[in-house]
Structures are given as structure tokens and as C-alpha cells.
Amino acid sequence: MENLTTPGRVTRLGVTALGLVLLVAGTFWGSDDDFPFGPFRMYSTSNPPNAPAPDTHVEGVNSAGAVIDLGQDATGIRRAEIEGQQARYAADPTLLTEVADAYAERHPDAPALVEVRIVIRWHGIRAGRPTGETTDQTIVRWQAAR
């Protein structure tokens, strides 16, 4: 085994120091987008013990009036993708046509969707335990032109 040269040692120490600086800076001023140097807040935070817990899902209404769950199995779109783009959908609800199109592609014989909505189901929590109570809040709604 050969000894590490002085320039090699300096390079390794410099890269290590840079990594540590990025890690510390990301911890205090970073966001999820800066991962792995920023905090991954999904695992580093929690809701207060008496605050309701959100459960976001997408649902549609077909031309027959039936409410359809538009989860990953129905559309191929993961829930995290919807949650991550929720602000975009709120700013432009017509983007939910992508969800309707994905559903139609996977279910060509099913009645067409006339409405797609992003709904947050708030689960009641008391002392860190579920109460069994839920409240639905529609965040974004797109309706097909009639």
C-alpha cells in the first residue's frame, strides 16, 4: 500500500470540509429540494398531538355520477407526485385533465370522468391517537366542459 501524497491529502480534506459545510448550511437554511444536504422534512417533523392528520387523495366523478378513487392503480400517478405538485394544480386546475387522461388510458371502456378533485381527508387526533372522526376538504376541482 502506498502513502497518500500531500496534494491527495489536501484534496480529500477539502472535499470533506466542503461536504460538512454543505450539510450544516442545508440543515439550517435548506429545503427538501436540497436533499441530501438539506433536511428531509417528511421524516424530521411531526404534527402536534392534538392536530388533525392530513391524508391527500384524488377522486373523480364519472358521467354516470359514480365517485372513483384515482389512486396509483387507477391512473399510474403516484400520490406523492400529486402532493408535490398541489400548488400547481391549485393555480391551474385544468392540469387535472392529465389525471383524467391517465385514467381513460387505463380504463378505455369505463364511463368518462366529468370531474377530478384533490381532497384532503383530515383524520381527528387527540393525545396522539386517532379519534375516528374525519372531515373532507376539496382543495382543487376540475370539471369537464359540458
Order of alpha helices (4+ residues) and beta strands (2+ residues): alpha-alpha-beta-beta-alpha-alpha-alpha-alpha-beta-beta
